[in-house]
Amino acid sequence: MIVKLCVLNSVRRKADRSLIMSFETLTEQSSHELHQLDEMFQQDCVIAIKPEETPFLDAEIKDLDSIDMDLEDNTKTPSKRLRNVLYRLYEKEDNGEFKDFYKSQMERIINHFKGKLD
């Protein structure tokens, strides 16, 4: 576990309603500490935020340990998820019939990956 005293510099909302949060450490960090964080680059992790003067309660620490990191949507197949995303894109672009839009987008995706086989 890595614990740092930080200040929250900014919070921005993304289109999917997730957040981008920026933190800055309040003390200098050694090369070793930077390496520890670099090892976690683009990995799912848990961040707990509280004001400095508010200690974590035992129940809160237990809650941290019980967080389910599997955020995948297991209720829909990947193909259904892709179709739903393409439908949302179709709604934004409104290009004729959805079935034609879907076929053209799927063909574009297929050709993209076929091109990687060459």
N, C-alpha and C positions, 0 to 999 in steps of 0.2 A: 504494500500500500504506500502511496506517495501522498504526503500531507504538506501543503504549502500555505503560507499566509499570503493572500492575494487581495487585489482590489478588482471589482467587476467594472471594466471600462465601458463596455457597450453591449447592447442586446439588439439584434435585428430579426424580424420575422421573415421567413422565406415563403415562397409561393405555396408550398405544401403545408404551411402553418407550423413547421418546425422552427427552431431558433438557431441563430449563430450568436454565440456568446464569446466575448473577448475578456481575458483576465491578464493581469500583470502582477508578477511577484513583487512583494514589498522589500525583499532583500536580494542581494546578488546571489547567483546560483553558480555552483562549480561545474566544471566540465562533466563530472560524474553524474550530477543531478540532471544536467541537460541530456546526457546519454540515456538515463532512465526514462525520461519523458519521450525521447526520440524512439525508443524501443516500443512505445505504445502508439506510435503514429498510425492513424487510420484504423485503430482497433476500437471496438465498442468498449465503453467504460462507464463507471458510475461516478457522478460528481455530486457531493453534498455541500450545500451552501448555507451558511448561517453567519450572522454578524459576529465579529470577533469576540464580543463580550458575552455571547450566549453559548454555553457549553452544550455538547451533544448529550442527550439523554440515552440511557441504556436501551430503551425501547426503539429509539431512532437508529441506533447502531445495529440492532437486530433487524430492523426494516431494511437497512442497507444490504445486509447479508442475504436477505430473502428476495431481492429484486431478481425477476426473471429476465435474463438478457436476450432471450429468444424472441425477437420482435417480428419475426416473419408472420405474414398473414396465412395461416394454414387453412382458412375456410374457403379459399378460392384456389383453383389450379393456376399455374403460371400463365397458361393460355387465356384463361378467363380474365386474369389481371391485365394482361397485355391488351385484350380486346376492350376492356373498360377504359384503359388509358387512351387507346386510340379513339374511342368514342368521345372522351372528354376533349381531345385535340380536335376532332371533327366538329364538335359544338362550337369551339373557338373560331375555327376557320370557315365552317359552314360552306363546304364545297359540294353541292349536289347531294346525291344519295349516299347514305352511310356505307352500303354494301360495296359501292364502287370505290369510295375513299379507303375502306378497310382492305380491299383487294390490292389497291395500288400501294398502300403503306406496307402491307405484308410482303409484296413483291420487292419493294425497296429494301426491307430488312433482310429478306432471303438473299438478294443479290449482294448485299453488303458482306454477309458472312461467306457466301460462295466465293467472293473475290479474295477472301483471306486464304482460301484453299489453294489458290494458284501459286 
